[in-house]
Amino acid sequence: MAVMFSKLMCRFGIGATKIDLVLNKSEFRPGDVIKGEYELTGGRVEQKLKRIETDLLQYDENVNRSSILHQNTILSSSTMRVNEQRTIHFSCRLSDAFPPSSESVSYKFVTRLVFDDGVNSVDHDEFQILV
């Protein structure tokens, strides 16, 4: 009964496996390779991973719109055990054409950890592109 309750709670994100994208720094220049790591922490029950999705978003306040500049997907068929710690390397090259961060232009990565049962864990990481 306790396992069923824990699985139900995971469906609501309580006690589910979590993901955190940790970048090596927060300021970059056009053309740089952003490096970091996905840090996964198992929850209260085992969960079968389906994929990790990361979108590089640019937000332009002048037009109140976000644009996806790059997408990265890592497919998986592994299982995260209870309280397991796992690290996966991450890298993304910035285009030379991306305008620098400003009062009206900002950048962030949105990372989703997707499980077989449809549960998602989401992480947001802002960074700046310098001139």
C-alpha positions as CSV (number, residue, x, y, z in Angstrom):
1,M,0.0,0.0,0.0
2,A,2.9,2.4,0.9
3,V,4.5,1.8,-2.5
4,M,1.3,2.5,-4.4
5,F,0.9,5.8,-2.4
6,S,4.5,6.8,-3.2
7,K,3.9,6.1,-6.9
8,L,0.8,8.2,-6.8
9,M,2.6,11.0,-5.1
10,C,5.4,10.8,-7.8
11,R,2.7,11.4,-10.5
12,F,2.2,14.8,-8.8
13,G,6.0,15.4,-8.6
14,I,6.2,14.7,-4.9
15,G,9.1,12.4,-4.2
16,A,9.8,11.9,-8.0
17,T,13.3,11.8,-9.5
18,K,14.7,15.3,-10.0
19,I,17.0,16.8,-12.6
20,D,19.2,19.8,-12.3
21,L,21.3,21.2,-15.2
22,V,24.5,22.7,-13.6
23,L,26.4,24.9,-16.1
24,N,30.1,25.5,-15.7
25,K,29.6,29.3,-15.7
26,S,26.8,31.7,-16.3
27,E,28.3,34.1,-18.9
28,F,29.3,33.2,-22.4
29,R,30.3,34.7,-25.7
30,P,28.8,34.0,-29.2
31,G,30.4,30.8,-30.5
32,D,31.3,29.4,-27.0
33,V,30.6,25.9,-26.1
34,I,28.5,25.8,-22.9
35,K,29.5,22.8,-20.8
36,G,27.8,21.4,-17.7
37,E,26.2,18.3,-16.2
38,Y,22.8,17.0,-15.7
39,E,22.5,15.9,-12.0
40,L,19.8,13.4,-11.4
41,T,18.6,12.4,-8.0
42,G,16.3,9.4,-7.5
43,G,13.1,9.8,-5.7
44,R,11.1,7.6,-3.3
45,V,10.3,4.9,-5.9
46,E,12.1,3.5,-8.9
47,Q,11.2,5.3,-12.1
48,K,11.9,4.3,-15.7
49,L,13.5,7.1,-17.7
50,K,12.3,7.8,-21.2
51,R,14.3,10.9,-22.2
52,I,16.0,14.1,-21.2
53,E,14.9,17.1,-23.3
54,T,16.7,20.5,-23.2
55,D,15.6,23.6,-25.1
56,L,17.7,26.7,-25.5
57,L,15.2,29.6,-25.3
58,Q,15.6,33.3,-26.2
59,Y,13.1,35.7,-24.7
60,D,12.6,39.0,-26.5
61,E,10.7,41.4,-24.2
62,N,10.1,43.9,-27.1
63,V,7.7,41.4,-28.8
64,N,6.9,39.4,-25.6
65,R,7.9,36.1,-27.2
66,S,10.2,33.1,-26.5
67,S,11.9,31.3,-29.4
68,I,13.5,27.9,-29.3
69,L,17.0,28.3,-30.7
70,H,18.3,24.8,-30.1
71,Q,16.9,21.4,-28.9
72,N,18.7,18.5,-27.4
73,T,17.2,15.1,-26.6
74,I,18.8,12.2,-24.9
75,L,16.8,9.0,-25.2
76,S,17.0,6.5,-22.3
77,S,15.7,3.2,-21.2
78,S,17.3,3.1,-17.8
79,T,15.8,3.0,-14.4
80,M,16.5,5.5,-11.6
81,R,16.7,3.7,-8.3
82,V,15.5,5.1,-5.0
83,N,17.8,8.0,-3.9
84,E,20.3,7.1,-6.7
85,Q,22.7,9.9,-7.8
86,R,23.7,10.1,-11.5
87,T,25.6,12.6,-13.6
88,I,25.4,13.0,-17.4
89,H,27.7,15.4,-19.3
90,F,26.1,18.3,-21.3
91,S,27.4,20.6,-24.0
92,C,25.9,23.1,-26.4
93,R,27.6,25.4,-28.9
94,L,26.2,28.9,-29.1
95,S,25.8,30.3,-32.6
96,D,27.9,33.3,-33.5
97,A,24.6,35.0,-34.7
98,F,22.9,35.1,-31.2
99,P,22.6,38.7,-30.1
100,P,24.0,39.5,-26.6
101,S,21.8,39.6,-23.5
102,S,20.3,42.9,-22.8
103,E,17.4,44.6,-20.9
104,S,15.0,43.1,-23.5
105,V,16.8,39.9,-24.6
106,S,17.5,37.0,-22.3
107,Y,18.5,33.3,-22.6
108,K,17.8,30.1,-20.6
109,F,17.8,26.4,-20.8
110,V,14.6,24.5,-20.0
111,T,15.3,20.9,-19.1
112,R,12.6,18.2,-18.8
113,L,13.1,14.7,-17.4
114,V,10.4,12.5,-18.9
115,F,9.5,9.1,-17.4
116,D,7.6,6.1,-18.9
117,D,4.6,6.9,-16.7
118,G,4.4,10.4,-18.2
119,V,5.7,12.3,-15.1
120,N,8.0,15.2,-15.8
121,S,10.6,17.0,-13.7
122,V,11.5,20.5,-15.1
123,D,14.5,22.7,-14.5
124,H,15.2,26.3,-15.7
125,D,18.7,27.8,-16.0
126,E,19.3,31.4,-17.1
127,F,22.6,32.6,-18.5
128,Q,24.0,35.6,-20.3
129,I,25.6,36.1,-23.7
130,L,28.2,38.9,-23.5
131,V,29.4,41.1,-26.4
